[in-house]
Amino acid sequence: MRFTLMASSAILALASPTSAAPERNCSNGTCHIELTPPQLLVAAERLITERHYAEALPLVEALRLAPGFKLQTEFLGGLIASRTGDYATAADKFMAILANDPAQTRVRLELAQALIALKKTASADRQLRIVQQDTELPQQIARTIRTVRDTIRSGRTWRLDLNVGVAPDTNINNATSAQSITVLLGEDAYQADLNEEAKAHSGVGLTAQLSAGLRLPISQQVSALAEIDANGSNYRGIQFDDYNVQTSAGAEYRLTPTSSVSFEGIYARRWFGGKAATAQVGARTGGQMVLGKRDRFGYQVDVRHVRAYFDRGYDGWQGGLYGTIEHVVARTLVVSAGPFLRREWLREDAFSDIEVGGNLGVGGELRNGFNLGGSLGMSRAIFDAPLLIFDAKPRRDTRLVIRTTLGNRKIRVLGFSPQMNWTYNRIGSSIPLYAIKRSRFELTAARYF
């Protein structure tokens, strides 16, 4: 396959590949030149290197007709757009390439540059973090990336994620899976059947999640932090509507370019069935550090006072210690492990407990624009005192949570991409009333600003 192009003799001199002389026919300062696709690629690359973007564009468009050169064509088109100031088009082209082949480090670097120009610094920092996992990255480029990421973090950074959709759910009231319970009255035991209101109800609701954050530098090492997270599910009527809002504010202190600590105050509130259910006020502190090129460690201590409007017996304090270590197994694939310890000191000892457990997770970018994530969490909870009406011994729970997420950022409508989440909860309890099974799907459209 050969391409016949017409160009001025001056441009022809710049575009001519040095490896093989193309066929040409010149007259009156204008030449007709025949190029093979590889020669056309070399010519376009040379013109872009020499900053002759307008002259390179027809060559790139011609190369689109050659089979097997789609990646090179999209990349060169993105380069021309980026170098001529059309950063939005450049970002779209680079993201399209990465959607099909997320291992393209050079493309990801160019995407980060375009995102910085678009002032999407948080997204740019994410791309650069992925690039840093490339073990074949030259040291000079690696140092430059670290400098750029430090510059990004020292500037004003904000994020906004929005997710809306529908949520089929097998247990919208988070009810027990038991059909009957044993009630103890003195030395006698009675079997009681549960009525329909106490059993699990399935349904399909509208769901939405909003997550926003602001990181505002105060000095070279200190930044102010502010975050808000909100989510809710709306079902027919209000009986099982469930809404949660959490806000936090505080500061972060950078110990080194790769480690930091933070402290934040927290306020959270939940409404269920159209009524206030709980309110929480507390604080959390934590830190994170990078361990080499492929590992990162973080921890968090969270302490809150709980006000329960549905039952004063659940008033009190709760605290938790959480750890996370992440390991990069491929440029775009990360595995994580997170042990945790939680303690609740509530007004009623029978509701107070200590819980020990952990989470295992994996997530990353795949070909064709797919993003995949999954986690498995297991824990054991032991309560301080028995609920004598149900059991003479303190309650003991075994808890299991499975989460999976599948999305595709290559598909976008008004900036939103499709995403599917599935969450499975199961609690096995020594008191059947507290045994729960719940399976929830979320079919949503997600946008990351």
Secondary structure, DSSP 8 states (H G I E B T S, - for coil): --EEEEEEHHHHHHH--SSS--EEEEETTEEEEEE-HHHHHHHHHHHHHTT-HHHHHHHHHHHTTSTT-HHHHHHHHHHHHHHTT-HHHHHHHHHHHHHH-TT-HHHHHHHHHHHHHTT-HHHHHHHHHHHTT-TT--HHHHHHHHHHHHHHHTS-EEEEEEEEEEEEES-TT--BS-SEEEEEETTEEEEEE--GGGB---EEEEEEEEEEEEEEESSSSEEEEEEEEEEEEE-SSSTT-EEEEEEEEEEEEEEETTEEEEEEEEEEEEEETTEEEEEEEEEEEEEEEEETTTEEEEEEEEEEEEEESS-GGG-EEEEEEEEEEEEEEETTEEEEEEEEEEEEEESSGGG-EEEEEEEEEEEEE-GGGEEEEEEEEEEEEEESS--TTT-SS--EEEEEEEEEEEEESSS-BTTBEEEEEEEEEEEEESSGGG-EEEEEEEEEEEEE-
